């Protein structure tokens, strides 16, 4: 499992580096207004991807069970049924996107000279969403086979391909439609390469149209409704800010909020590298009724998620504003630093629980209440955002995300403890006190160092990042996870090459 999660982290690292490079590149070539318009288009069209009704996650669960049982016929029936469904969803997404395009053109402030480019980018984004459904299927198959290393290698190659296409096209013509074209290229690349690898590597995967069965589809859709609502709640919580800010404020404000929010999304995806591996593992252990092992997995990966999110969180709390100022340079607004810190505190509470609790509950089929809680948190985020953006501006938007995140974290703890028959007090006592002490100690050390030498350039921020890793590794290895019952920290001598050991 660690190897698979590690490959997920590698993919997240590639994704983060691509974002780190492409965001300032596109921002500086397109300008703040064009890039802000693109963020609004991305946020609007992203809702259409919810039309998959959670089928990818549900299909992974069903295919994992078929693979474990050695049922080739059922496996191909699931793949064929989902593929037919995806074609329908793709067509529906492109058709339903037209009213969104009309809403975009009538309710958002777009300069007259950018109307044509914005319309073209919107239509291309709809095409990318339509193709994306079928492109996702081979990666769901690889997840069911738990071939995460290959899956993430293929997707990493696709991201690198997208970066190259984006740079070439935007350099030739700095127009936001070029960014949309690069995304379509990424999706087509993923679809072709993904299907080619799956069909070559897995002889059992030979879906035919005749394998399509309505009964199979019904079984998947019954579970996928919960996944759809879960995805909708996440979309409302993480991806709606650009739509609201774009309607009530300006494209420049969209960028000011979008930059720190993009760092949160990268962190969500990075810690979420645990989630995609956790669900099939939970399904496998639950099917075999190995509950003690499943509880051990819960404790172990909660602690690892805490270590990862808090290490990144401490760096962003202390050095985040300086990092953003260096990252996007002239486009940086100091208000983004305040937004970043408010968002970061809420994600420090939410991420460690969300990364493990959600996939575990979905994997064992206990989806109802975690879905409703996530959906309620997303709806509360939208309500508070609309209510607070007028009087409080971007600060109100940040706090509108903070409140639901913290409430959702408490709900998730209760739900996963109930499902695993663990008292909440026992779970919190096992996972929280030492990480809280360690996180505060790291914050004090790094805060002191920032006061002594506030880094602002590439070298200084690089040293700050390295120091954050060293401080967090020392605190977690020497205090938080020392002699831990669930996570084994190797001794320093054990990770050295033999010839360097004394």
N, C-alpha and C positions, 0 to 999 in steps of 0.2 A: 504493500500500500504506500509506503514512504517513497518508493521509486516513482510510482504513478503521480503522487502528489507533487514530487519534485519536478516531474516533467510539466505538470500544470503550472508550477511556479516559473519554470523556464519560459513557457508561453506567455505568462503574465509579464515577465521581464521584457520579452521582445515587444509585447504590446505597449508596455510603459515607455520603452525607449522610442518606439515609433511615434507615440503621442508626444513625448518630450521633444522630438525633432519636428514633427509635422505641424503641431499647433503654432509655435512661433513662426515657422516657415510660411504657412498659409496665412497667418495673421498679418505678417509683414508684407507679403506679396499682394494679398487681396485687400488689405485695409480693414480697419475696425468695423466699419459699417457692413461691408460685404460678408465678413466672417461672422458677424452677429446675425445676419440674415440666414446664413448657412446653419448656424446653431438652432435657430427657430425651425427651419425646414427639417432638420434632423430630428428634433424633438417631436414635431407633429407626425411625420411619417413613421416614426418608431412605434407609434400606437398600432399601426396596421399589422405589425409583426405579431401582435397579440392574437391575430386571427388563427394562428396555429393551434389555439385552444389548449396549449400545454402538451400537445401530442409528443414533442421530442422527449420530454422527461418521462411521460407515461410510457412511451414506446420502449425506452431504455429499460424500464422496470419489467415490462412484459417480455422483451427479448432476452434479458438476463435470466429470467425464469425458464424460458424455452431452451436456452443454451445449457443451463445447469441440468435440465432434464434430458438433453440430447434429442430434442424434438425438432428435427429439421423442417418438417412440414409446417409446424406452427410458426417457426421463425420466419420462413418465407411468406407465410400468410400475413404476418404482422408487417413485414417490410412492404409487400405489395399493397396492402390496404392503406398504410400510411402514405406511400408514394402517390397513390391515386388521390388521396385526400389533400396532399400538399399541392398538387396541380390545381385542384379546385380552389384552394386557399390563395394561391398565387394570382389566379385570375380575379378572384373576389377582391383581393387587396388593391389591385390596380384599378378596378372599377370604383370601389368605395373611396379611393384616394382622390377622385375628381372633385367631390364636394369639399374635401379638405383644401384642395387647391383654390377653389372659389373663396372659401373662408379666409385663407391666407392672403389672397389678393385684395380682399375688401376690408379686412380688419387689422392689417399690420402695415406699419409705415415703411414703405419701400421707395427710395428715390426713383423718379421717373426713368432715369437712364439705366436703372438696374432691373426694370420690370421684365424685360425679355430674358435676361440671364437667370433671374430668380425663377421664372416660370419653367425654363428649360431644366434647371437644377432640380426643381420639384418633381417634374415628370420622370427624369432619370432616376431620382431617388425611389419613386414608385416602382419603376422597373426593377431596381435592385431588390426591393422588398419582395416582389413577386417571384423572382428567381431564387431568392434566399431560402424559401421553404424547402424546395427539392434539394438544394445544395447542402442543407443541414442533415439530410438523412444518412449519408455514409459515415458522418462523425458520430451520430447516435449509435450506429452499428458498432463502430470501434469502441465506444464507451461500454456497450453491452458486453463485448468481449474483454473489457478491461484493458484494452490496448492503448492506454493513454499516452505512452511514450511516442508511438507512431502517430497517433492522432494529433498530438501537440507539435510534433516535428512538421507535419504537413501544414498545419495552420500557421506555424511560424514562417514557413516558406512563403505562404500566401500573403502574410503581412509584409514581409520584405518586398515581395512583388508589388504590393499596393503602394508602398513608400516610393519605390522607383518610378512607377507610373505617375503617381501624384506629383513628384518633383519635376519630372519631364514635362508633363502637361501644363502645370501651373507656371513653370518657367517660360514656356512658349507663349501661353496666353493666361495672364492672371485674372481668371474669371471663375466665379464659384461653381459654374457648371462643370469645370474641369475636375474639381474635387469629387463631384457626384460620379463622373465617368470613372475615376480611379476606383471608387467603391464597387461599381458594376464589374470592373475588371477583376477585382479581388474575389467577388462572389462566383464569377464564372470559373476562375482559376481553381477555387476551392472545390466546386462541384465536379469538374472534370478530373482533377487529380484524386479527390476523395473516392469517387466511384471506381476509377481505374484501379486503385490500390485494393479496395475491398473485394472487388470481383476477382482480382488476381490471387489474393492471399487466402480467402476463405471459400473453399469449394462448396461448402454447405449453403452459401448465400447465392441463390439463383432464383430470384423472384420472377414470377410471370404474372401477366394480367389475370390469368385463370386462378391464381392464388388469392385474389381479392375476395374477401368474405365480409358480408355485412355484420355477421355475429362477432367476428374479430374486432371490427371497427367499433362496435357498440361497447365491447369490453374495455377498449382503450379510451374511448371518449368519456365513459363514466368516470374514470379516474382523472382524465385530463381536464375535466371541468374545474376540479380543485386547483390543478396546476395553472390553468388559465387565470383564475381569480388571484392566485398567488403572484403570478407575473404582472397582472394588472396593478395589484397593490404596490409591487416593487417599482413599476413604471411611474405610478403616481408619486411615489416617494422620491425617486432618484432622477427622473428625466422630465419633470413637468415645469421646472423653474424657468427654463428658457421661454416657454409658451406664455407663462404669466407675466414675466418681466417684459417680454417683447410686446405684449398687448398694453400694459399700463405704463411702461417706461420706454427706454430707447434701445437701439441695437448695441450701442456702446455699453449700456448697463448690463445687457445680456452677456457680453464678454467679461465684464468685471466680476459677475457672479459665476460665469461659466468656467473661468480658469481655476479657482479653488475647488469648484464642484467637480471638475474633471479629475483633479487629484484624488478626491474622495472615491470617484468611480473606479479609478485605477486600483486604489487600495481595496475596494469591495471585490474587484475581480481577482486581485492577488490572493487575498484571504479566501475568496471563493474557490480557489484552486483545490481546497480541501473538499468543498461541497460536491463537485462532480464525481469524485472518487468515493465519497462517503455513502452516497445513495445506493449504488449497486452492492457495496459491502454490507450495508444495513439490510438490504433485501435478502442477500445470501445468508447472513447470520440469523435473521428473523425466520426465514423459511426453514432453517435447520433447528430452530428453537434454542439457539445458543445465547441466551440472554446475559449470562455473566460476561461473556466475551464482548457482547454489544455494549454493556455498561462500561467496560474497560476502554473500549474505543471512544465512547463519549467523553470520558475523563481525559484520556490522553490527548485527543485532538482539540478539545476545548483549551487545554493548557498551551498547546502549540499555537493555536490561533491567537491566544492572548499574547504570547511572546512576539509573534509577527506583527500584529496590529499595534501593539503598544510601542514596539521599537520604532516603527514608521511614524506612529502618532507623536512620540516625543520629539522626533526630528522636526516634524511639521509644526508642532506647537512652538518650538524654540526658533527654528531657522526658516520656517515656511514663508513668511513675508519676504525675507531677503532672497530666498530661492525663487519666488515668483517674479520679483523685480529683476533678477538676473535673467530669468527664463524668457519673459516676454518684453522686457526692456521698456521702450517708450509707451507701450500699451498698458503698462501696469498702473493700477489705481490703488492708493494706500488703503481704501475701504476693503479691497479684496483680502488684505491681511486679517482684518477683523472677522470677515465672513469665514475665512479658512479656520480660524481658531475656534469659533463657535461650532462649526460643522465637525471639526476634528474631535472635540470633546464628546459629542453625541455618538460619533462612530466608534470611539474607544469603548463605549458602553455596549453598543449594539453588535459590532462585527464579530467578536469572539463567540457570542452565543449564536448569532444567525448563521455563521459559517458551518456550524456543526448540527444545531438543533433542527433547522429546516430540512436538510437532506436526510437526516436520520428519520424524522417523522414521516416524510414523504416515502422513504424507502420501505418502512414497515406498514405503509398504508394508512397511517393515522393522520390524514391530511385535513380534516374538516376545520378544526379550531385554529391551527396554525395559518391556514388560508384566510379565515375570517379575520384573525388578528392582523395579518399583514395588509389585507384590503382595508380594514378600518384605519390603520396607521397611515396608509397612503391617502385615503379620503380626508383624514384630519389634516395632513400636510397641505393638501390643496385648499381646504377651507381656511386654515390659518394664514396661508400665503396670500389668498385674496383679501382677507380681512386686515392683514398687517402691512401689505406692501404700500398702501396709501399713506398711512401715518408714519411708518417707520422705514420705508424704502428697502434697500438691500439687507440692512440689519434685521428688519422684520422677516424677510424671506429666510434668513439663516436660522432665526429662532423658531420659525414655523417648521423647519426640518428637525431642529433639536428636540422639541417636545415629543413628537410622535416616535422618534428613534428611541428615546429613553423608555417611553411607555411600552413600546413593542419589545424591547429587550427583557423587561420584567415579565411580560406575558409569555415570551418564549421559554424563559427559565421554568416557569410554572408548568407549561405544557410538556416539555421534554422530561422533566422530573416525574410528572404523573405517568407518562408513557413507560418510563423505565423503572417505575416503582422505587424512586429515590426521594427521600425527604428533601424539600427545597433547602432547608437549613444545612443538611449534610452536604449537598452539592456546592452551595456557596462557601461553606467552611473549607471544603477541599480545594476549591479553585480560585477563590478571590483574595484572601488576606495577604499572602506573600507577594502575589503579583502587584497588588495595590502599593505595598511598601516599596517593592522594587521599582515600580513605575515612578513613584514620587522621588525616590533617590536619584534615578536617572535624570528626571526633570530638573532637580536642584543642581546636579553636577554640570549638566549641559547649559543650564541658565547662567550659572556662574561663569562658565567659559565664554559664553556669548557676551557677557558684560565686560570680560577682560579683553576679548578680541572678537568683535562682530564681523564675521566674514561676509563679503559682498560679491566676490569674483569667483570664477570657476575653481581656482585652486583652493581658496578658502572654504568654499562650500563643499568641495570634495573632501577636504580634511575634516570638516565638520561631520560629513556623512560617515567617514571612516571612524571618527571618534565615537559617534553614536553607536555604531556596531560594536566597538570594543567595550564601551561602557555597559551596553545592554547585555552583551555576551557574558561579561564578568559578573553582573548582578544576577542574571538568570541562572548562569551555570554555578555560581558560588553561593547563591541564597535561595532563589525561588524554586529551582528544580533540583537542588542538591538532595540526594537520597530520596527522590520522588518515587512513589509506588507505581506510577504509570508511565513516566517518561524517563528513559535512561540516557544520561549525558555521558558520552565517552570521555575518558581521561585524555589529557593533552598528549600524553605519550602514545596513546592508541591511534591517534590520527596522524602521527609523524611517520614518514618513511623509515623503514627499519634501520637504514644506514645512518640516519641522523639521531637515533636514540642512543643514549649513553649506556 
